[in-house]
Amino acid sequence: MKHSTPPIASIADIARHEDREIRIAGWLYNLRSKGKIHFLQLRDGTGRIQAVAVAGECDPASFETIGTLKMEASVVVSGQVRRDERAPSGYELSVTGLAVIQNPEEDFPIAKKEHGIDFLLEKRHLWLRSSQPGALLKVRHAAIFSLRSFFNERGFILIDTPILTGSIGESAGTLFEVPYFDMGNAYLAQTGQLYLEAACVAFGKVFNFGPTFRAEKSKTRRHLTEFWMLEAEVAYLDNAGNLQLQEDMICALARDILSRCAEELKILGRDVEKLEKISPPFPRIDYGEAVKWLQQQGRAIEWGSDLGAEDETLLSNRYEKPVFVVNYPKKAKAFYMKENPEDPQTVLCADLLAPEGYGEIIGGSQREDDHDKLLARIHEEKLPEQAYTWYLELRRFGSVPHSGFGIGLERTVTWLCGTRHIREAIPFPRTISRLYP
């Protein structure tokens, strides 16, 4: 009688196959042998499991082959799933056979010993297979899913904004220039916000989610030259409503990560009690008050300057929840922010600082909806008026109060995971000193 081939099952679903014969298609990340027993640690991208091959119970040829395997050999392992309370997953695989897809000819470059960060970044394409980067990137995936779900459930429309643009959204000094046929230079997008403002007048509530680029020559643990950002824009929303939307979003995100990523947070050693404290309302501090407090702490900041990374760290360490710093000076912020009617030197804006010293994760504002005031700001900043003709035209046809914000994905994931450096929160980080791999 011909036996059917056991089905391939994922390790994440192993409990569904208790006492059944299955196959696991994956990779060997550790092998230990003791007498006539091989202990194989397997991973398949969904999880990890121990497989035990015993001489006499495993196919003899497969048993002999197992002893020749190197770390990261790709294999398809057949066996019976059995419950084992001592195993991390609660289950083990009793091996009956094994097929080798590829057995490396040399030792895997990343060993169990300590490696320097430069070496690991050079081998980032292989390092992704390790438990810590794997856990971080699974949290990143869950965060993306959570954020998209938040806006989908609230009736927002996804608008894909251009990556190549002729309009400067932020500082001209942080642009990547790209030759664009016979039209001169285009720029890699710093933000999709200006385009979202056009879309919000069409659809009411919109968001985007994509890569953005800043040519900042910064070496801090919070900066990348390429990062992912979600931006939202809402018609008929004032600054107060904008802050409420951000607060609701962050609280929903923290809840989702706690419920969906318990195992990943455990691998990362994250203190989940700190994330459990993320609930409304978030504290709010006026920029002027923040500057006074920072000066009392010995910081050299003067009113009118933007907050630096160390300033944000000190401020955010004061709170167990994210904190809004509101009403920044006009000269420290972008040209499109609406003037504060109670203090014309400032604008109706806020930066949201994550707690535990992680600093800014969101920047947002009410936008200037008056054509003449916006044009005056463009002239003040010495920006090319012609490049903003379309943007100004939005203020001539059905202009309304509107607000929006952008949340940096990698900074947010860095905070959620409690990791130190932003480069861990993206599969292949791009910094001023790294373009490989």
C-alpha positions in Angstrom: 0.0 0.0 0.0 1.4 3.4 -1.0 1.7 5.9 1.8 0.7 9.5 1.2 3.3 12.2 1.7 2.7 14.1 5.0 1.5 17.7 4.6 3.9 20.6 5.1 2.8 22.5 8.3 4.0 25.7 9.7 5.6 25.8 13.2 3.1 28.5 14.3 0.3 26.0 13.7 2.0 23.0 15.2 -0.6 22.6 17.9 -3.2 21.7 15.3 -1.2 18.6 14.3 -0.6 16.9 17.6 0.1 13.2 17.2 0.1 13.5 13.4 2.8 13.0 10.9 3.8 16.2 9.2 6.7 17.9 7.3 8.4 21.1 8.3 10.1 23.1 5.5 12.7 25.3 7.1 16.3 25.9 8.2 18.6 24.5 10.9 19.7 27.1 13.3 21.4 24.8 15.8 22.3 21.1 16.1 23.4 19.1 19.2 24.2 15.4 19.2 24.4 13.1 22.2 25.1 9.5 21.6 22.5 8.1 19.2 20.3 11.2 19.4 20.4 14.4 17.3 18.6 17.5 18.6 17.8 19.8 15.8 16.6 23.4 16.3 14.4 24.3 13.3 12.9 27.6 12.2 10.5 28.2 9.3 9.8 31.9 9.6 6.7 31.4 11.6 8.4 30.0 14.7 11.0 27.7 16.1 10.8 24.1 17.3 13.0 21.3 18.5 13.1 18.1 16.4 14.6 14.9 17.9 16.1 12.2 15.7 16.7 8.9 17.5 18.7 6.1 15.9 16.4 3.2 15.1 13.3 5.5 15.0 14.6 7.8 12.2 15.4 6.6 8.7 19.0 5.4 8.9 20.2 7.5 5.8 18.5 10.6 7.2 20.0 10.0 10.7 23.5 9.8 9.1 22.9 12.9 7.0 21.8 15.0 10.0 25.3 14.6 11.5 26.8 16.4 8.5 24.5 19.4 8.5 25.9 22.9 9.0 24.0 25.8 10.6 21.4 27.3 8.2 21.1 24.2 6.1 17.7 24.3 4.3 15.8 21.1 5.1 12.4 19.4 4.9 12.0 17.3 8.1 9.4 14.6 8.4 8.1 13.5 11.8 5.4 13.1 14.4 4.2 16.1 16.5 4.1 15.3 20.2 3.3 17.4 23.2 6.2 18.3 25.5 5.6 20.7 28.3 9.4 21.3 28.6 9.7 22.6 25.1 9.4 26.4 24.6 6.6 25.9 22.0 5.0 23.1 24.1 5.7 20.6 21.2 8.5 18.6 19.7 8.9 16.8 16.4 10.0 13.1 16.5 12.0 12.9 13.3 11.3 10.0 10.9 13.1 11.4 7.9 14.9 14.4 6.4 15.5 15.8 2.9 18.4 18.3 2.4 17.6 21.2 0.0 21.0 22.8 0.5 23.8 22.2 3.0 26.3 25.1 3.2 29.9 24.3 2.4 31.2 26.6 5.0 30.3 27.8 8.5 27.7 30.4 8.9 29.4 33.8 9.4 27.3 34.8 12.4 28.2 32.6 15.3 27.0 32.6 18.9 29.9 34.8 20.0 29.6 38.5 20.3 29.9 40.4 17.0 30.4 44.2 16.5 27.6 46.2 15.2 29.5 47.1 12.0 30.0 43.4 11.2 26.3 42.6 11.8 25.2 45.5 9.6 27.5 44.2 6.8 25.8 40.9 7.3 22.4 42.3 7.7 21.0 40.0 5.0 22.0 37.1 7.2 21.4 38.7 10.6 17.7 39.0 9.8 17.5 35.3 10.6 18.4 35.8 14.2 15.8 36.0 17.0 16.2 39.7 18.0 16.0 41.3 14.6 13.3 38.8 13.7 11.2 39.8 16.7 11.7 43.5 16.0 10.5 43.2 12.4 7.5 41.2 13.4 6.5 44.0 15.8 7.0 46.4 12.8 4.7 44.3 10.7 2.1 44.3 13.5 2.4 48.1 13.9 1.8 48.6 10.2 -1.2 46.4 10.3 -2.5 48.2 13.4 -2.1 51.7 11.9 -3.7 50.7 8.6 -6.6 49.1 10.5 -7.1 52.2 12.7 -7.6 54.4 9.6 -9.6 51.9 7.6 -12.1 51.5 10.5 -12.5 55.3 10.7 -13.4 55.7 7.0 -10.0 57.2 5.8 -9.0 56.7 2.1 -5.5 55.6 1.3 -3.8 58.0 -1.1 -0.4 57.0 -2.5 1.6 60.3 -2.8 4.5 60.8 -5.1 8.1 59.8 -4.2 9.5 62.1 -6.9 8.4 65.7 -6.5 9.2 69.2 -7.5 7.8 70.8 -4.3 9.8 71.1 -1.1 7.8 70.0 2.0 10.3 70.6 4.7 13.8 72.1 4.8 15.6 72.6 1.5 18.8 71.6 3.1 17.7 68.0 3.6 16.7 67.2 0.0 18.0 64.4 -2.2 18.2 65.7 -5.7 17.5 63.5 -8.7 18.1 64.5 -12.4 14.7 64.5 -14.1 15.0 64.3 -17.9 15.1 67.8 -19.4 13.1 69.3 -16.5 16.0 69.9 -14.2 16.1 68.3 -10.7 13.3 66.5 -8.9 13.5 65.6 -5.2 12.9 62.4 -3.3 9.9 63.1 -1.1 10.4 64.4 2.4 6.7 64.2 3.0 3.5 63.5 1.1 1.6 66.0 3.1 1.1 68.7 0.5 -0.5 66.1 -1.8 -2.7 64.8 1.0 -4.0 68.3 1.5 -5.3 68.2 -2.0 -6.8 64.8 -1.4 -8.5 65.6 1.8 -10.6 68.3 0.1 -11.7 65.5 -2.3 -12.3 62.7 0.2 -12.5 64.4 3.6 -10.2 62.0 5.5 -7.1 60.5 3.9 -3.8 58.9 4.8 -0.6 57.6 3.1 2.0 55.2 4.1 5.4 55.0 2.3 9.1 55.7 2.2 10.4 59.2 2.8 13.9 60.7 2.5 15.9 63.2 4.5 19.5 64.1 3.5 20.4 65.0 7.1 24.1 64.4 7.9 23.1 63.1 11.3 24.7 60.2 13.2 22.2 60.1 16.1 20.4 56.9 17.1 17.1 58.5 15.9 18.0 59.3 12.3 17.8 57.4 9.0 18.1 58.9 5.6 15.3 56.6 4.3 12.4 55.8 6.6 8.7 55.0 6.5 6.0 57.4 7.5 2.3 57.4 7.8 0.6 60.7 7.3 -3.0 61.6 7.8 -5.0 64.7 6.7 -8.5 65.7 7.6 -10.8 68.4 6.3 -12.8 70.5 8.8 -10.4 69.3 11.6 -8.8 71.9 13.9 -5.6 71.5 15.9 -7.4 70.2 19.1 -9.1 67.5 17.0 -5.8 66.6 15.4 -4.2 66.0 18.8 -7.2 63.8 19.8 -6.8 61.7 16.7 -3.2 61.1 17.3 -3.8 60.2 20.9 -6.5 57.7 19.9 -4.2 56.2 17.3 -1.2 55.7 19.7 -3.4 54.2 22.4 -4.9 51.7 19.9 -1.4 50.9 18.6 0.0 50.2 22.1 -3.0 47.9 22.8 -2.6 46.0 19.6 1.2 45.4 20.1 0.6 44.2 23.6 -2.0 41.7 22.5 -0.4 40.5 19.2 3.3 40.6 20.0 3.6 39.1 23.5 6.2 36.5 22.4 8.3 39.1 20.4 8.3 41.6 23.3 9.5 38.8 25.6 12.3 37.9 23.2 13.3 41.6 23.2 13.2 41.9 27.0 10.6 44.7 26.8 9.1 45.9 30.0 5.5 45.6 29.0 4.2 47.4 32.1 5.5 50.6 30.6 3.4 50.0 27.5 0.4 49.1 29.6 0.4 52.7 31.0 -0.3 54.2 27.5 -3.8 55.4 28.0 -5.6 58.8 27.5 -5.2 61.6 28.2 -1.7 62.5 27.2 -0.1 65.5 29.0 0.4 68.7 27.0 3.1 71.2 27.6 3.5 74.6 25.8 6.7 75.1 23.9 7.6 78.2 26.0 7.1 76.2 29.3 9.3 73.4 27.9 12.1 75.8 27.1 12.0 77.3 30.6 12.1 73.9 32.2 15.0 72.8 29.9 16.9 76.0 30.8 16.5 75.1 34.4 18.1 71.7 33.7 21.1 73.5 32.3 20.3 73.2 28.6 21.5 76.1 26.3 18.3 76.2 24.3 16.8 79.7 23.6 13.2 80.5 22.7 12.8 80.3 19.0 15.0 77.2 18.5 13.6 73.8 17.6 14.1 71.2 20.3 17.2 69.0 19.9 17.4 65.3 20.5 18.8 65.7 24.0 16.1 68.3 24.8 13.4 65.8 23.7 15.0 63.0 25.7 15.0 65.1 28.9 11.4 66.2 28.4 10.0 62.7 27.6 11.8 61.2 30.6 9.5 63.3 32.8 6.4 61.3 31.7 5.2 57.8 31.7 3.0 58.5 28.7 3.6 60.3 25.4 3.6 64.1 25.8 2.5 66.8 23.3 4.7 69.8 23.1 2.4 72.5 21.5 2.6 75.9 19.9 6.2 76.1 18.6 7.6 79.4 17.2 6.7 80.1 13.6 10.3 80.5 12.6 11.2 77.0 13.9 8.5 75.2 11.9 7.4 74.7 8.3 5.8 77.4 6.2 2.4 75.6 5.9 1.5 75.7 9.6 -1.3 78.0 10.7 -0.5 81.0 12.7 -1.7 80.8 16.3 -4.4 83.6 16.7 -3.6 83.9 20.4 0.1 84.4 19.8 1.1 85.3 16.2 4.8 84.4 16.9 3.7 80.7 17.2 1.8 78.2 15.1 -0.9 75.7 15.9 1.2 72.6 16.0 2.4 69.8 18.2 5.2 67.3 18.4 4.4 64.0 20.2 7.3 62.8 22.3 7.4 59.1 23.2 8.2 58.3 26.9 11.3 56.8 28.3 13.5 59.3 26.5 12.6 58.2 23.0 11.7 61.7 21.8 9.6 62.8 18.8 7.5 60.2 17.0 4.8 62.5 15.5 4.8 66.0 14.1 1.5 67.7 13.2 -0.3 70.9 12.8 -3.4 72.8 11.6 -2.6 74.0 8.1 -2.7 77.5 6.9 -6.0 77.7 4.8 -5.8 81.4 3.9 -4.3 82.0 0.4 -2.6 85.3 1.1 -1.1 84.3 4.4 0.3 81.1 2.9 1.8 83.0 0.0 3.4 85.5 2.4 5.0 82.5 4.3 6.3 81.1 1.0 8.0 84.4 0.3 9.3 84.7 3.8 11.0 81.3 3.4 12.3 82.3 0.0 10.7 79.3 -1.6 10.0 79.2 -5.4 6.4 80.4 -5.7 6.0 78.7 -9.1 6.6 75.2 -7.6 3.6 75.8 -5.2 1.1 77.2 -7.7 -1.0 74.1 -7.4 -0.7 74.1 -3.6 -1.8 77.7 -3.4 -4.7 77.0 -5.8 -6.2 74.7 -3.1 -6.8 77.8 -1.1 -8.8 79.5 -3.9 -11.3 76.7 -4.5 -13.2 75.5 -1.4 -10.6 76.1 1.2 -11.5 74.9 4.7 -9.8 74.5 8.1 -7.8 71.3 8.0 -5.1 69.5 10.0 -2.8 66.5 9.8 0.3 64.8 11.1 3.0 62.3 10.2 4.2 59.4 12.4 7.6 57.9 11.8 7.3 54.2 11.8 10.8 53.3 12.8 11.0 55.7 15.7 7.7 54.4 16.9 8.8 50.7 16.6 12.0 51.5 18.4 10.0 52.9 21.3 7.5 50.1 21.3 10.3 47.5 21.4 12.4 49.3 23.9 15.4 49.0 21.7 18.2 51.6 21.6 18.8 52.4 18.0 16.4 53.2 15.1 18.5 51.1 12.6 17.2 47.9 14.3 13.6 48.8 13.3 14.0 48.6 9.5 15.1 45.6 7.5 18.0 47.3 5.7 18.9 50.6 7.3 20.1 53.6 5.3 22.4 56.1 7.1 25.0 58.6 6.0 27.6 55.9 6.2 25.7 52.8 5.0 24.3 51.9 1.6 25.2 48.1 1.8 23.7 45.6 1.7 
